[in-house]
Each structure stands twice: as structure tokens, then as C-alpha cells.
Amino acid sequence: MNAIQQPVSWFTHLRPAVATLALMTLITGAAYPLFVTVVAQSAFPEQANGSLLQDPSGVVRGSRLIAQKFEGDPWFHSRPSAGDFATVASAASNLSFSNPALAERVSKEAADLGANAQAPAPLALVTTSGSGLDPDLPVAAVLYQLPRVAAARGIDPQVLRGQVQALAQRPAIGPAVVNILDLNASLAELAGDRAR
């Protein structure tokens, strides 16, 4: 004779599910983020706080990790941004080579660089990066802008070239790059910042 099975209460299944949810929320929503924050603030405080660049008076000028828009002849310009340097809209333009809008935008960017007849504009100055917020430019793209910036600031081009070379970073893979925010911030030290 078979024993009659008692009906299983829905509470029997719900209780372990709720307990697991509460435990995982505590681990992944509180304990792990707190652990990562403590380690980051202890070992890498500058990076954990956004790699911010402050002027001598303590005013934050930007983050070395995110490109900013610089306009005018006295400044080195960042790589173009598909989202106009808005962090919320960071992305590539996703325009194909056959899209007329891409050719129009690249032509406009090249024209905005000014009359520099030394060579065709480097691709990094007329095309956007994948994130649209790339803070670095290859040294060649920075040097392309050097005559314009030197003339606008009244700085000897060789002195400015030395500043660019001093700030060049050589990654393990790829060409040497310069952080544009750091470079533009250093211009104040070269000529008393006549452009401000």
C-alpha cells in the first residue's frame, strides 16, 4: 500500500529562493563593491577618483581619461567625437565608408584644422574613435597642429615641440601618444598662458 503524499507547500520553495536572493544581494550589492572601493582607494587613489587634473588653485579642469572639446587656434584639439564629447552619448558614429555623411564630416573636420599645407591631415584628427572620448592623440597628429598653436601663442615651435615630446607616452603596443588635456594644461607654463 502506497503512502499518501502530503501536498508540498509553496512556502517550502519560496523560502530558499528568498534567502538566496537576500544573500546574493548582500554579497554582490554591498560586500563586493565595498571591498573593491577600499582596495582601489588604498592602492590607486588617483585613478579611483577619476584621474582628475587640477590647476594650481585647485579647480578641476577635467579628467585625463576622457577627451574634452578644445576650440580655437591657441589650443591643441582633441580627436573628433561622434557624441560631441558628451559622456552619456559616447560611441562611434557607425557611418560606413560609402555613407556621404561620413565624407562630409571628415571634410568639415579637415577644414576646421586650418590652413596647414605641410601634409594631409592625420586620420586621428578627422575620424572619431570607438568611444568618441579618446583623450590621447598620436604624436604625429599633435605635431600637425603645432604650427597653428605656436603662431597663436607666440611660442617658439621648437620649444613647443620639446613640450610635446616630453609629454609623449609610449604604450607597449602602438604609436606614442600625447594626452591632450595634459598638453593644453602645460601651455600655461610655457608662455604665461596668453590665450586665456
Helices and strands as residue ranges (DSSP letters): H 10-26, I 27-31, H 32-43, H 45-48, E 52-54, E 60-63, H 100-112, G 123-125, E 136-138, H 139-153, H 157-167, E 177-179, H 180-191
